[in-house]
Amino acid sequence: MVNRFFRTPSGMSRRHFLEHLAGASALALPAINFTNALAANAKEMKRRHKSAILLWMGGGPSTIDIWDMKPGAPTGGNFKPIDTTGDGQICEHLPLLAKQMNHLAIVRSMSTREADHNRGRYYMHTGYVPNPTIEHPSYGAVVSHELASQAADLEIPPFVSVGGGSVGPGFLGMTYAPFVVDANGEVRNANSWLKEDRLAQRMHMLASVEKTFIAQNRGEAAIDHSKVLDKTLALLTSKQMSAFKVNTEPKEVRERYGNSGFANGCLMARRLVEQGVPFVEVDFGGWDNHNGVFNALERSLPILDKAMSALVEDLNQRGLLQDTVVLWMGEFGRTPRINGTAGRDHFASAWSVVAGGSGIKGGNVVGATNADGTEVTTDPYKSEDLMASVLKALGISLETTFTSKNNRPMKIANSGHVIKELFA
């Protein structure tokens, strides 16, 4: 059959043609494999994205009792330090985190200038001190503005705040405002709206009102409002909203994170990062310990230990930590001096933050304070330096310049300098 029907190209013998075909097939095989590899790599590149998780310790945590302990000093407090998988020691009430410190770096040389709660919160979220003439965008707004395009199919807002509201989007606009949910992933008043019959009725009514209003040529505002309404409906009915439902996780996973609102928030953050959300903030308040600081820490540190260690371990095991910055901080630290009610007061001159993931050198201790923790003895770092370092880890250009609503050029991260010791 082959000899009867096979036709070789003109001027080529059958043997020559078959040898040529065999050679071409041999060459084509690695080409096919290479094509498959490119397709697999493209799929992986599509899945991978940069994200950041901010663990916000509202109230100003006593970092001298947590990350930069002073055993034996009059300011040292009640707790003992323990060894970690990194270079430094941390508080004995963080044994699970001690095992994860090879993934995290401690910056012990933060020296900032705002020791008031509201001003400190604003400064640590934006890199700028409060200014009555301008509202600056927060971490979440900046990061989501710069990274939202990496997940084109994302229906969830790019900036999610769990357990409390964050600092707002400033001049970047409401598109980059925090989408606030509670520790159970619920949006306030959304449950009554999402009942199928009620949702259908209300949307039909709103659509009628919108249509009539737009027909009256009321300008762009009416059209924009209609678009926002459509976007909101798409969000509330999106399958991606399942990322907020931590109760769907296996029981053993939820138990590993712990039984607390902060634990739910950390687990939710991992789920949201997997979905492609660029920035998640998890609020854990209660650190304003002017009285009884050690009793308060004995209650809060085990909650922090369990949830944060599970988050870091989970991100690492799932291959997400290489692209996700985890940042732990409050608005300032607390005084080395222990006051008359066994508490510590506001202190911004020398304190610590923790960061890891996305190229940040884990197991690292950056900077130092003196023997009693009253001052920084190495190069001091400010909020804008920390923010610049986080943006670098996320691959965001520090040359980026925004334009505020009053047409002023605003350099990203307030022209902060990268903390070089955080990077290998």
Secondary structure as GFF3:
##gff-version 3
##sequence-region A 1 424
A	DSSP	alpha_helix	2	5	.	.	.	ID=ss1
A	DSSP	alpha_helix	14	47	.	.	.	ID=ss2
A	DSSP	beta_strand	51	56	.	.	.	ID=ss3
A	DSSP	three_ten_helix	63	65	.	.	.	ID=ss4
A	DSSP	beta_strand	81	82	.	.	.	ID=ss5
A	DSSP	beta_strand	90	91	.	.	.	ID=ss6
A	DSSP	alpha_helix	95	98	.	.	.	ID=ss7
A	DSSP	three_ten_helix	101	103	.	.	.	ID=ss8
A	DSSP	beta_strand	104	110	.	.	.	ID=ss9
A	DSSP	alpha_helix	117	126	.	.	.	ID=ss10
A	DSSP	alpha_helix	139	147	.	.	.	ID=ss11
A	DSSP	three_ten_helix	148	150	.	.	.	ID=ss12
A	DSSP	beta_strand	159	162	.	.	.	ID=ss13
A	DSSP	three_ten_helix	170	172	.	.	.	ID=ss14
A	DSSP	three_ten_helix	174	176	.	.	.	ID=ss15
A	DSSP	beta_strand	179	181	.	.	.	ID=ss16
A	DSSP	alpha_helix	190	193	.	.	.	ID=ss17
A	DSSP	alpha_helix	196	215	.	.	.	ID=ss18
A	DSSP	alpha_helix	220	236	.	.	.	ID=ss19
A	DSSP	three_ten_helix	239	244	.	.	.	ID=ss20
A	DSSP	three_ten_helix	246	248	.	.	.	ID=ss21
A	DSSP	alpha_helix	251	257	.	.	.	ID=ss22
A	DSSP	alpha_helix	261	275	.	.	.	ID=ss23
A	DSSP	beta_strand	279	283	.	.	.	ID=ss24
A	DSSP	alpha_helix	293	317	.	.	.	ID=ss25
A	DSSP	three_ten_helix	321	323	.	.	.	ID=ss26
A	DSSP	beta_strand	324	329	.	.	.	ID=ss27
A	DSSP	beta_strand	333	334	.	.	.	ID=ss28
A	DSSP	beta_strand	346	347	.	.	.	ID=ss29
A	DSSP	beta_strand	351	356	.	.	.	ID=ss30
A	DSSP	beta_strand	365	366	.	.	.	ID=ss31
A	DSSP	alpha_helix	383	393	.	.	.	ID=ss32
A	DSSP	beta_strand	401	403	.	.	.	ID=ss33
A	DSSP	beta_strand	409	411	.	.	.	ID=ss34
A	DSSP	three_ten_helix	412	415	.	.	.	ID=ss35
A	DSSP	three_ten_helix	420	422	.	.	.	ID=ss36
###
